[in-house]
Amino acid sequence: MVTADPIIDALNGQVDCYLRLTKLGEIQHEHVQQGRTEQLLEVLAHRQQVLDQLSALERVVAPAKREWAQFSLTLPAAERAEAERLLAETRRLLERITAADCNDVLVLQQRKLSVGRQISQAASARQVNRNYTAAAYGKRAPVMDVRSE
């Protein structure tokens, strides 16, 4: 929806971006759950593109946000109500995206800890094997005859 006010247009653009980020977040969550690293990186690249768009829109909206009380008084009642609705929607979507990202971070941290434990267990097992071999067979050097006859 295009209006005569660039701030309202930018707010509409932000809502659209946050809706795209919400959808990308759902796809991201699936990739995190399934351990699909390559696909996750693709989604993160798409998210970065949307974040770049949001950044450009925020440069338009930021001055009005800093002086929101004054700015909103300059708007006709219908546009003021629409601007307030758009701001509330961006906050709601941002909270939803942030909560979903926090959940994905927890899953990734748990996976990292699990991999770390597996690596530690493998290293411990190798050390046990070395200790057993040394105790059972001594520390003699391997003998190999390399003389040519």
N, C-alpha and C positions, 0 to 999 in steps of 0.2 A: 504494500500500500504506500503510494507516494503522496506526500502532503506538501503544503507550501512552506512548512517549517523544517529546515535541515536537521534540527535536533530530534524531532519526532521521527523523521526518516532514519536517522542514525540509530535511535532506540529500537525501531522496527528491525533494522539490520542486525542489531545486537541480539535480539530475541531469535531471529533466524539462525544466527551463528551458534547460539547456545543450544538450540534445538538440534542442529547438526552435531555439536559436541556431545549431546546426550546420546544420540544414535551411535556415534563413533565410540562412545564409552561403553555401550552395550556390546558392540563388536569386540572392543578391547577386552572386556571382561571374559568373553568366550575364549579368546586366544590365550589369556592368562590362565584360565581354568584348564585348558587343554595343553598348555605348555608349547604353543606354536609361536616360537620366537620370531621367525621371519615375517609372519603375518602381523604379529604385534608391532614390529618395527614399521611396517607399512601403515598401520593405523595411526601410530604415533606421528608419522610424517604428515598424514592427512590432518591430524589434530593441529599440528604446528601451522599448517596453511590457514586453518580456520582461526587460530589464535592471532595470526598476523592480520587477518581481516578485522578481528575484534579490536586489535590495537589501533588500527586506523580509525575505526568507528569511535573508539573511546577518545581519541584526540578531538573529535567533533563534539562529543557529549560532555567531556570533562569540564569545560568552562561553565556550562549550564548547571552541572551537578554541584560545583563549588558554591554557586549562588542560587541554589534550587528555589528557595522561597521567593526570591525576587523574580527569577525567570518564570516560574509557574504563574505568577500574577500577571505576566504579560500575555499569557495564552487565553484564548476564549475558553469557556467552561468545558465544552466538549473535548477540545484538544488537551486541556489540563487533565481531565479525567483519563484520557487515553495515555498521556505521558506517565501519569501515576501508575496506571495498570501495567504499562510496559516496564517501568522500573521494578515493580513488584514481581513481574514475571521473570525478569533477568535475575533477580535475587533468588527466586525459588529454583530456577534452573541451575544457577551457579551452586547453590547448596546441594542439589541433587547430584551434580557432576562431581563436586568435591567429596561427597560421602562415598560415591562409587569408586573414585580414585583411591580413597583411603582404604577401602576394602581390598582393592587390587594390590595395593602396596603391602598390606598384611599378608596376602597370599604369596606374593613374591618373596617377602622376608622369610616366611615359613619354609618356602622351597629352598632358599639360600641356606638357611640353617640346616635343613635336611641334607643337602648336598655336602655341606661342611662336615657334618657328622659322618657321612659315608666316606669322605676322603680321609678323615681322621681314623676311622675304623680300618680302612684299607692300609694306611700307613702303619698302624699298630699291628695288623696281621703280618705285614712284610717284616717288621722288626721281630715279631715272635718267630717267624720262619727262620730268619737269620740266626737268632739266638739258639733255636732248636738245632739247626744245622751245625753251628759251631760247637754246641755241647755234645751232639751225637757223633760228629765226625772229626772234631778238632779243627784247628785253624791251619791246616796244611795247605800249601799252595797247590793248585792243580798241576798235575804232571802231564806234559805232553812232549812227545819226542818229535822234534822238528829237524832232526839230522837227515840228510839225504844219504842214501847208501849206494 
